[in-house]
Amino acid sequence: MNFLEVIQAETDLATARITALNAFYRFKTAEWELRHARGTLDLNRFLNL
């Protein structure tokens, strides 16, 4: 494996991690929006009030 392949593999890994985090963020956002629409979102729990 040459240097360029190593750099490409590291870039691909970083991209995959960012993609996974972005998907998790979108999932949690959609979950909160659904709970808000249902009227079951307790903001006090999330804001530690």
mmCIF file of the N, C-alpha and C atoms, coordinates in Angstrom:
data_MODEL
# 
_entry.id   MODEL 
# 
loop_
_atom_site.group_PDB 
_atom_site.id 
_atom_site.type_symbol 
_atom_site.label_atom_id 
_atom_site.label_alt_id 
_atom_site.label_comp_id 
_atom_site.label_asym_id 
_atom_site.label_entity_id 
_atom_site.label_seq_id 
_atom_site.pdbx_PDB_ins_code 
_atom_site.Cartn_x 
_atom_site.Cartn_y 
_atom_site.Cartn_z 
_atom_site.occupancy 
_atom_site.B_iso_or_equiv 
_atom_site.pdbx_formal_charge 
_atom_site.auth_seq_id 
_atom_site.auth_comp_id 
_atom_site.auth_asym_id 
_atom_site.auth_atom_id 
_atom_site.pdbx_PDB_model_num 
ATOM 1   N N  . MET A 1 1  ? 0.854   -1.173 0.000  1.00 0.00 ? 1  MET A N  1 
ATOM 2   C CA . MET A 1 1  ? 0.000   0.000  0.000  1.00 0.00 ? 1  MET A CA 1 
ATOM 3   C C  . MET A 1 1  ? 0.900   1.236  0.000  1.00 0.00 ? 1  MET A C  1 
ATOM 4   N N  . ASN A 1 2  ? 0.668   2.113  -0.952 1.00 0.00 ? 2  ASN A N  1 
ATOM 5   C CA . ASN A 1 2  ? 1.527   3.297  -1.017 1.00 0.00 ? 2  ASN A CA 1 
ATOM 6   C C  . ASN A 1 2  ? 0.925   4.463  -0.228 1.00 0.00 ? 2  ASN A C  1 
ATOM 7   N N  . PHE A 1 3  ? 1.684   5.521  -0.144 1.00 0.00 ? 3  PHE A N  1 
ATOM 8   C CA . PHE A 1 3  ? 1.305   6.677  0.660  1.00 0.00 ? 3  PHE A CA 1 
ATOM 9   C C  . PHE A 1 3  ? -0.040  7.256  0.225  1.00 0.00 ? 3  PHE A C  1 
ATOM 10  N N  . LEU A 1 4  ? -0.268  7.369  -1.073 1.00 0.00 ? 4  LEU A N  1 
ATOM 11  C CA . LEU A 1 4  ? -1.521  7.936  -1.574 1.00 0.00 ? 4  LEU A CA 1 
ATOM 12  C C  . LEU A 1 4  ? -2.719  7.087  -1.161 1.00 0.00 ? 4  LEU A C  1 
ATOM 13  N N  . GLU A 1 5  ? -2.558  5.770  -1.181 1.00 0.00 ? 5  GLU A N  1 
ATOM 14  C CA . GLU A 1 5  ? -3.645  4.883  -0.764 1.00 0.00 ? 5  GLU A CA 1 
ATOM 15  C C  . GLU A 1 5  ? -3.948  5.040  0.724  1.00 0.00 ? 5  GLU A C  1 
ATOM 16  N N  . VAL A 1 6  ? -2.924  5.243  1.511  1.00 0.00 ? 6  VAL A N  1 
ATOM 17  C CA . VAL A 1 6  ? -3.120  5.458  2.950  1.00 0.00 ? 6  VAL A CA 1 
ATOM 18  C C  . VAL A 1 6  ? -3.887  6.758  3.187  1.00 0.00 ? 6  VAL A C  1 
ATOM 19  N N  . ILE A 1 7  ? -3.481  7.816  2.513  1.00 0.00 ? 7  ILE A N  1 
ATOM 20  C CA . ILE A 1 7  ? -4.166  9.106  2.647  1.00 0.00 ? 7  ILE A CA 1 
ATOM 21  C C  . ILE A 1 7  ? -5.624  8.977  2.197  1.00 0.00 ? 7  ILE A C  1 
ATOM 22  N N  . GLN A 1 8  ? -5.862  8.274  1.092  1.00 0.00 ? 8  GLN A N  1 
ATOM 23  C CA . GLN A 1 8  ? -7.233  8.092  0.604  1.00 0.00 ? 8  GLN A CA 1 
ATOM 24  C C  . GLN A 1 8  ? -8.062  7.293  1.603  1.00 0.00 ? 8  GLN A C  1 
ATOM 25  N N  . ALA A 1 9  ? -7.478  6.255  2.194  1.00 0.00 ? 9  ALA A N  1 
ATOM 26  C CA . ALA A 1 9  ? -8.193  5.451  3.186  1.00 0.00 ? 9  ALA A CA 1 
ATOM 27  C C  . ALA A 1 9  ? -8.537  6.277  4.423  1.00 0.00 ? 9  ALA A C  1 
ATOM 28  N N  . GLU A 1 10 ? -7.606  7.112  4.866  1.00 0.00 ? 10 GLU A N  1 
ATOM 29  C CA . GLU A 1 10 ? -7.878  7.975  6.024  1.00 0.00 ? 10 GLU A CA 1 
ATOM 30  C C  . GLU A 1 10 ? -8.973  8.986  5.708  1.00 0.00 ? 10 GLU A C  1 
ATOM 31  N N  . THR A 1 11 ? -8.948  9.514  4.496  1.00 0.00 ? 11 THR A N  1 
ATOM 32  C CA . THR A 1 11 ? -9.990  10.458 4.071  1.00 0.00 ? 11 THR A CA 1 
ATOM 33  C C  . THR A 1 11 ? -11.349 9.767  4.019  1.00 0.00 ? 11 THR A C  1 
ATOM 34  N N  . ASP A 1 12 ? -11.374 8.562  3.469  1.00 0.00 ? 12 ASP A N  1 
ATOM 35  C CA . ASP A 1 12 ? -12.626 7.804  3.397  1.00 0.00 ? 12 ASP A CA 1 
ATOM 36  C C  . ASP A 1 12 ? -13.176 7.505  4.792  1.00 0.00 ? 12 ASP A C  1 
ATOM 37  N N  . LEU A 1 13 ? -12.291 7.166  5.725  1.00 0.00 ? 13 LEU A N  1 
ATOM 38  C CA . LEU A 1 13 ? -12.715 6.898  7.098  1.00 0.00 ? 13 LEU A CA 1 
ATOM 39  C C  . LEU A 1 13 ? -13.295 8.151  7.742  1.00 0.00 ? 13 LEU A C  1 
ATOM 40  N N  . ALA A 1 14 ? -12.617 9.270  7.575  1.00 0.00 ? 14 ALA A N  1 
ATOM 41  C CA . ALA A 1 14 ? -13.118 10.531 8.148  1.00 0.00 ? 14 ALA A CA 1 
ATOM 42  C C  . ALA A 1 14 ? -14.469 10.890 7.545  1.00 0.00 ? 14 ALA A C  1 
ATOM 43  N N  . THR A 1 15 ? -14.612 10.698 6.237  1.00 0.00 ? 15 THR A N  1 
ATOM 44  C CA . THR A 1 15 ? -15.888 10.981 5.570  1.00 0.00 ? 15 THR A CA 1 
ATOM 45  C C  . THR A 1 15 ? -16.994 10.082 6.108  1.00 0.00 ? 15 THR A C  1 
ATOM 46  N N  . ALA A 1 16 ? -16.685 8.804  6.301  1.00 0.00 ? 16 ALA A N  1 
ATOM 47  C CA . ALA A 1 16 ? -17.675 7.863  6.833  1.00 0.00 ? 16 ALA A CA 1 
ATOM 48  C C  . ALA A 1 16 ? -18.100 8.243  8.244  1.00 0.00 ? 16 ALA A C  1 
ATOM 49  N N  . ARG A 1 17 ? -17.138 8.675  9.060  1.00 0.00 ? 17 ARG A N  1 
ATOM 50  C CA . ARG A 1 17 ? -17.484 9.097  10.425 1.00 0.00 ? 17 ARG A CA 1 
ATOM 51  C C  . ARG A 1 17 ? -18.382 10.328 10.416 1.00 0.00 ? 17 ARG A C  1 
ATOM 52  N N  . ILE A 1 18 ? -18.069 11.287 9.572  1.00 0.00 ? 18 ILE A N  1 
ATOM 53  C CA . ILE A 1 18 ? -18.895 12.494 9.471  1.00 0.00 ? 18 ILE A CA 1 
ATOM 54  C C  . ILE A 1 18 ? -20.289 12.143 8.979  1.00 0.00 ? 18 ILE A C  1 
ATOM 55  N N  . THR A 1 19 ? -20.365 11.261 7.999  1.00 0.00 ? 19 THR A N  1 
ATOM 56  C CA . THR A 1 19 ? -21.661 10.830 7.471  1.00 0.00 ? 19 THR A CA 1 
ATOM 57  C C  . THR A 1 19 ? -22.494 10.149 8.551  1.00 0.00 ? 19 THR A C  1 
ATOM 58  N N  . ALA A 1 20 ? -21.855 9.295  9.354  1.00 0.00 ? 20 ALA A N  1 
ATOM 59  C CA . ALA A 1 20 ? -22.573 8.602  10.424 1.00 0.00 ? 20 ALA A CA 1 
ATOM 60  C C  . ALA A 1 20 ? -23.071 9.588  11.481 1.00 0.00 ? 20 ALA A C  1 
ATOM 61  N N  . LEU A 1 21 ? -22.242 10.549 11.853 1.00 0.00 ? 21 LEU A N  1 
ATOM 62  C CA . LEU A 1 21 ? -22.664 11.554 12.830 1.00 0.00 ? 21 LEU A CA 1 
ATOM 63  C C  . LEU A 1 21 ? -23.805 12.406 12.286 1.00 0.00 ? 21 LEU A C  1 
ATOM 64  N N  . ASN A 1 22 ? -23.726 12.755 11.017 1.00 0.00 ? 22 ASN A N  1 
ATOM 65  C CA . ASN A 1 22 ? -24.780 13.541 10.388 1.00 0.00 ? 22 ASN A CA 1 
ATOM 66  C C  . ASN A 1 22 ? -26.094 12.759 10.362 1.00 0.00 ? 22 ASN A C  1 
ATOM 67  N N  . ALA A 1 23 ? -26.027 11.471 10.070 1.00 0.00 ? 23 ALA A N  1 
ATOM 68  C CA . ALA A 1 23 ? -27.228 10.637 10.064 1.00 0.00 ? 23 ALA A CA 1 
ATOM 69  C C  . ALA A 1 23 ? -27.834 10.548 11.466 1.00 0.00 ? 23 ALA A C  1 
ATOM 70  N N  . PHE A 1 24 ? -26.985 10.417 12.477 1.00 0.00 ? 24 PHE A N  1 
ATOM 71  C CA . PHE A 1 24 ? -27.476 10.361 13.855 1.00 0.00 ? 24 PHE A CA 1 
ATOM 72  C C  . PHE A 1 24 ? -28.140 11.676 14.237 1.00 0.00 ? 24 PHE A C  1 
ATOM 73  N N  . TYR A 1 25 ? -27.537 12.787 13.861 1.00 0.00 ? 25 TYR A N  1 
ATOM 74  C CA . TYR A 1 25 ? -28.116 14.104 14.137 1.00 0.00 ? 25 TYR A CA 1 
ATOM 75  C C  . TYR A 1 25 ? -29.481 14.239 13.459 1.00 0.00 ? 25 TYR A C  1 
ATOM 76  N N  . ARG A 1 26 ? -29.575 13.829 12.186 1.00 0.00 ? 26 ARG A N  1 
ATOM 77  C CA . ARG A 1 26 ? -30.861 13.907 11.481 1.00 0.00 ? 26 ARG A CA 1 
ATOM 78  C C  . ARG A 1 26 ? -31.906 13.014 12.140 1.00 0.00 ? 26 ARG A C  1 
ATOM 79  N N  . PHE A 1 27 ? -31.488 11.832 12.598 1.00 0.00 ? 27 PHE A N  1 
ATOM 80  C CA . PHE A 1 27 ? -32.395 10.929 13.292 1.00 0.00 ? 27 PHE A CA 1 
ATOM 81  C C  . PHE A 1 27 ? -32.938 11.560 14.572 1.00 0.00 ? 27 PHE A C  1 
ATOM 82  N N  . LYS A 1 28 ? -32.031 12.111 15.397 1.00 0.00 ? 28 LYS A N  1 
ATOM 83  C CA . LYS A 1 28 ? -32.474 12.719 16.648 1.00 0.00 ? 28 LYS A CA 1 
ATOM 84  C C  . LYS A 1 28 ? -33.352 13.938 16.397 1.00 0.00 ? 28 LYS A C  1 
ATOM 85  N N  . THR A 1 29 ? -33.029 14.729 15.395 1.00 0.00 ? 29 THR A N  1 
ATOM 86  C CA . THR A 1 29 ? -33.853 15.884 15.048 1.00 0.00 ? 29 THR A CA 1 
ATOM 87  C C  . THR A 1 29 ? -35.256 15.439 14.648 1.00 0.00 ? 29 THR A C  1 
ATOM 88  N N  . ALA A 1 30 ? -35.338 14.415 13.817 1.00 0.00 ? 30 ALA A N  1 
ATOM 89  C CA . ALA A 1 30 ? -36.644 13.900 13.397 1.00 0.00 ? 30 ALA A CA 1 
ATOM 90  C C  . ALA A 1 30 ? -37.413 13.333 14.584 1.00 0.00 ? 30 ALA A C  1 
ATOM 91  N N  . GLU A 1 31 ? -36.706 12.667 15.486 1.00 0.00 ? 31 GLU A N  1 
ATOM 92  C CA . GLU A 1 31 ? -37.359 12.123 16.680 1.00 0.00 ? 31 GLU A CA 1 
ATOM 93  C C  . GLU A 1 31 ? -37.940 13.243 17.538 1.00 0.00 ? 31 GLU A C  1 
ATOM 94  N N  . TRP A 1 32 ? -37.164 14.303 17.736 1.00 0.00 ? 32 TRP A N  1 
ATOM 95  C CA . TRP A 1 32 ? -37.654 15.432 18.535 1.00 0.00 ? 32 TRP A CA 1 
ATOM 96  C C  . TRP A 1 32 ? -38.827 16.116 17.847 1.00 0.00 ? 32 TRP A C  1 
ATOM 97  N N  . GLU A 1 33 ? -38.769 16.260 16.534 1.00 0.00 ? 33 GLU A N  1 
ATOM 98  C CA . GLU A 1 33 ? -39.881 16.877 15.807 1.00 0.00 ? 33 GLU A CA 1 
ATOM 99  C C  . GLU A 1 33 ? -41.141 16.032 15.924 1.00 0.00 ? 33 GLU A C  1 
ATOM 100 N N  . LEU A 1 34 ? -41.003 14.722 15.860 1.00 0.00 ? 34 LEU A N  1 
ATOM 101 C CA . LEU A 1 34 ? -42.151 13.829 16.014 1.00 0.00 ? 34 LEU A CA 1 
ATOM 102 C C  . LEU A 1 34 ? -42.738 13.939 17.414 1.00 0.00 ? 34 LEU A C  1 
ATOM 103 N N  . ARG A 1 35 ? -41.865 13.924 18.421 1.00 0.00 ? 35 ARG A N  1 
ATOM 104 C CA . ARG A 1 35 ? -42.359 14.066 19.797 1.00 0.00 ? 35 ARG A CA 1 
ATOM 105 C C  . ARG A 1 35 ? -43.042 15.418 20.000 1.00 0.00 ? 35 ARG A C  1 
ATOM 106 N N  . HIS A 1 36 ? -42.498 16.452 19.419 1.00 0.00 ? 36 HIS A N  1 
ATOM 107 C CA . HIS A 1 36 ? -43.113 17.779 19.532 1.00 0.00 ? 36 HIS A CA 1 
ATOM 108 C C  . HIS A 1 36 ? -44.485 17.777 18.871 1.00 0.00 ? 36 HIS A C  1 
ATOM 109 N N  . ALA A 1 37 ? -44.586 17.172 17.686 1.00 0.00 ? 37 ALA A N  1 
ATOM 110 C CA . ALA A 1 37 ? -45.866 17.115 16.981 1.00 0.00 ? 37 ALA A CA 1 
ATOM 111 C C  . ALA A 1 37 ? -46.905 16.314 17.764 1.00 0.00 ? 37 ALA A C  1 
ATOM 112 N N  . ARG A 1 38 ? -46.462 15.265 18.453 1.00 0.00 ? 38 ARG A N  1 
ATOM 113 C CA . ARG A 1 38 ? -47.369 14.455 19.252 1.00 0.00 ? 38 ARG A CA 1 
ATOM 114 C C  . ARG A 1 38 ? -47.713 15.119 20.583 1.00 0.00 ? 38 ARG A C  1 
ATOM 115 N N  . GLY A 1 39 ? -46.924 16.114 20.959 1.00 0.00 ? 39 GLY A N  1 
ATOM 116 C CA . GLY A 1 39 ? -47.133 16.764 22.242 1.00 0.00 ? 39 GLY A CA 1 
ATOM 117 C C  . GLY A 1 39 ? -46.493 16.012 23.393 1.00 0.00 ? 39 GLY A C  1 
ATOM 118 N N  . THR A 1 40 ? -45.536 15.140 23.089 1.00 0.00 ? 40 THR A N  1 
ATOM 119 C CA . THR A 1 40 ? -44.899 14.335 24.130 1.00 0.00 ? 40 THR A CA 1 
ATOM 120 C C  . THR A 1 40 ? -43.459 14.750 24.411 1.00 0.00 ? 40 THR A C  1 
ATOM 121 N N  . LEU A 1 41 ? -43.029 15.851 23.846 1.00 0.00 ? 41 LEU A N  1 
ATOM 122 C CA . LEU A 1 41 ? -41.654 16.312 24.058 1.00 0.00 ? 41 LEU A CA 1 
ATOM 123 C C  . LEU A 1 41 ? -41.605 17.130 25.337 1.00 0.00 ? 41 LEU A C  1 
ATOM 124 N N  . ASP A 1 42 ? -40.865 16.651 26.323 1.00 0.00 ? 42 ASP A N  1 
ATOM 125 C CA . ASP A 1 42 ? -40.715 17.341 27.603 1.00 0.00 ? 42 ASP A CA 1 
ATOM 126 C C  . ASP A 1 42 ? -39.423 18.150 27.562 1.00 0.00 ? 42 ASP A C  1 
ATOM 127 N N  . LEU A 1 43 ? -39.531 19.419 27.245 1.00 0.00 ? 43 LEU A N  1 
ATOM 128 C CA . LEU A 1 43 ? -38.350 20.268 27.114 1.00 0.00 ? 43 LEU A CA 1 
ATOM 129 C C  . LEU A 1 43 ? -37.610 20.429 28.432 1.00 0.00 ? 43 LEU A C  1 
ATOM 130 N N  . ASN A 1 44 ? -38.318 20.371 29.545 1.00 0.00 ? 44 ASN A N  1 
ATOM 131 C CA . ASN A 1 44 ? -37.663 20.501 30.855 1.00 0.00 ? 44 ASN A CA 1 
ATOM 132 C C  . ASN A 1 44 ? -36.630 19.396 31.051 1.00 0.00 ? 44 ASN A C  1 
ATOM 133 N N  . ARG A 1 45 ? -36.925 18.200 30.547 1.00 0.00 ? 45 ARG A N  1 
ATOM 134 C CA . ARG A 1 45 ? -35.992 17.083 30.682 1.00 0.00 ? 45 ARG A CA 1 
ATOM 135 C C  . ARG A 1 45 ? -34.714 17.341 29.890 1.00 0.00 ? 45 ARG A C  1 
ATOM 136 N N  . PHE A 1 46 ? -34.849 17.935 28.719 1.00 0.00 ? 46 PHE A N  1 
ATOM 137 C CA . PHE A 1 46 ? -33.688 18.176 27.869 1.00 0.00 ? 46 PHE A CA 1 
ATOM 138 C C  . PHE A 1 46 ? -32.920 19.432 28.282 1.00 0.00 ? 46 PHE A C  1 
ATOM 139 N N  . LEU A 1 47 ? -33.605 20.366 28.888 1.00 0.00 ? 47 LEU A N  1 
ATOM 140 C CA . LEU A 1 47 ? -32.951 21.622 29.276 1.00 0.00 ? 47 LEU A CA 1 
ATOM 141 C C  . LEU A 1 47 ? -32.514 21.607 30.740 1.00 0.00 ? 47 LEU A C  1 
ATOM 142 N N  . ASN A 1 48 ? -32.776 20.499 31.433 1.00 0.00 ? 48 ASN A N  1 
ATOM 143 C CA . ASN A 1 48 ? -32.412 20.350 32.844 1.00 0.00 ? 48 ASN A CA 1 
ATOM 144 C C  . ASN A 1 48 ? -33.010 21.461 33.705 1.00 0.00 ? 48 ASN A C  1 
ATOM 145 N N  . LEU A 1 49 ? -34.277 21.750 33.494 1.00 0.00 ? 49 LEU A N  1 
ATOM 146 C CA . LEU A 1 49 ? -34.954 22.787 34.284 1.00 0.00 ? 49 LEU A CA 1 
ATOM 147 C C  . LEU A 1 49 ? -35.671 22.155 35.452 1.00 0.00 ? 49 LEU A C  1 
# 
